[in-house]
Amino acid sequence: MPYDRAMPQARPTRLAIERLATPIGDLLVVSDDDAVLRAVDWSDHLPRFHRLLKRHYGRTDLVERDAGSVAARALQAYFAGDLAAIDALSVATNGTDFQKDVWRTLRGIPPGTTITYAALAQRCGRPAAVRAAGFANGQNPISIVVPCHRVVGSDGTLTGYGGGLHRKQWLLRHEVEGPSLRSG
């Protein structure tokens, strides 16, 4: 599961955006010319999406393309029930070393399972940094592929998800129940 493989440049010269229809809303998928996934967000959260692009890449200009990239095809397969399709995607973004540790750790959580924020901090080697791990989880710019939705509260309840708790719930059910799950 590559996270931030050696990148030739932290801020790629060109980013392309694709719009992908899913059972729980349209997804915005951003990748660079090297097929490295840079951002994923829901289209009904455009202000946050643009802030994320500005923060991580210093800009919001994107080249539009039809959904056909490696990342878009992998996400389509994921939503069709092939949960492992997203595992091999190369992803990269800017962030602190701690944030990158958290995001790398998130990729190690198997589909259909959840961990708590305390367990996430523990797995990052910083057991006292529960709030910092939660904050880094919330700053994750590559949702679904870097599965921030698999982190729950200490009592097992669903807590914050940038795309909305209804999506977090759907994603977790999808990973357990598979492709027969419908969005209704």
N, C-alpha and C positions, 0 to 999 in steps of 0.2 A: 504494500500500500504506500506508494510514494506520496510524500507530502510536499515538501519544498525542495525538490531536487535542485542540484546546482543550476541556478538560473543565470543565463548570460547577462541579464539586466533585471533589476528590481522593478523597473517601470517599463514594461514592453512598449515598443513604438506604436503598435497597433492592436486594438482590442475589437473583437467582433461580438455582436449580440444576436441571439436567436430567441424567438418566442416559441415556447413549447406548451401545448395544451395538455393538462393533466386532469385527473378526476376531481382535483380539489382547487383548480384555478390555473391560470396561465403562469408559467414559470419563465423568468428571464435568465438566460444562460450566457455567460461571458467567457470567452477564451481568447488566447493569443494565437499568433501565427505558427507557434510550435505545438499547437493542440493541448496546451496546458490550461486547465480550467482555472479561472481567476475570480469568478463571482457567480452566485446563484441567488435569486430572490424572487418573490412573488410580484406580479405586475401591479397588484393593487396596493403596493407599498413603494411606489416610485420615489417619493421624497427621500425615504431612508436609503433606497438603492442608489440614488444620485449622491447622497452624502458619503456612502460607503465608497463609491468609485473615486470621489474627490479625495477622501482620506487616504485610500490605499494607492491610488495611481496619479493623483494630482490633476485629474481631469474627468470629464463626463462624456467626451466625444467617443462615439462608437460607430463602427461600420455594421450596418444591418446585413444579415444573411439568413437564408432559409435554414430551418432546423435540419441539419444533416451532418454536423460535426461529430467527432468521436464522442464528445461529452453529451451532446443531445441524444445521440443514438443510445448511449449507455443509460441515460436517465429515462428514455422511453422504455427500454428493456426493464429497468427497475420498476416502473409503474405498471408494466405488464406482468410482473411477478418474478422476474429474474433478479433477485435482490443482490446477487454477487456481481452484477454487471457494472456497478459503479466502483467496485473495490480497486481495480487496476488503474483508474483514472489518475493522471498526474495533476496535482493541484499546487498552486503557489499564490502567495499574497504577501503583502507587507504586514508587519506586526512585531511586537516585542518578542524576545526569546521565550518568555513565559507564555505568551499567547500561542506561539507556534508549538510549544510543548503541549499545551492543552488541546489544540486542534489536532495534533498528531495522535494524542491519546484518544481523542474521540473516534478517530478512524479505527481504533482497535476494539471498539465495542461491537460485538456481533449483532447482526440484525435480529430483531425480536427480543432483545434484552435491554434492560435499563440499568443505570447506576445512579447513585445519588451524587450531589455536588461534593459531599465530603469524600466519597470514594474517588471521584475525579481528581480532587486535590491530592489524595493519597497516591494515586497512580502516577501523578506528575512529580512525585517525590517531595511535595510541599504540603503535608497534612494540615498545617495550620492556615493555609491560604485558601480556605473554602470560599470566602467571598470573592477573592481575586480570580479563582477558577470559575466561579459563576459569572463574573463580569466578562472574562475572556470567552466563555461559552456564548454569552450574549452578543459578543462582538464578531463572532464567526461570520465571515463574508461568503462562505461556500456551503450553505445549508444543504441538507439531505446527504450530499457526498461526504462532508465532514459532519457527521450525524449528531448535531447538538440536540435534536429532538429526543435522543435516547437518555437524556439526563433528567432526573425527576427529583422532587423534594425528598427530604429525609424520611418522611412518612409514606413515601411512594406516590404522592399525589402529583398530578401534572402541574407544573409551574411554568412561567413565562416561555414563550416561543414567539419570535419576531413575526412569524407568519400567522399567528393566532393559535389559540389552544385547540380549536376545532381541527386545524391541520396537523398539529402535533399528535392529537388523538388518532386521527385517520392514519398517519404514517406508522405509528406504533401498531395499530390493528392490522394494517396492510402487511407489515413485516411478520406478524404472527399468523394471520388468516390467509394471506396470499391473494392472488389475482381475482378471486371470486368476490372480493369486497367491492361494494358499490358506494358511490359518494353520497347517497341519500341518507 
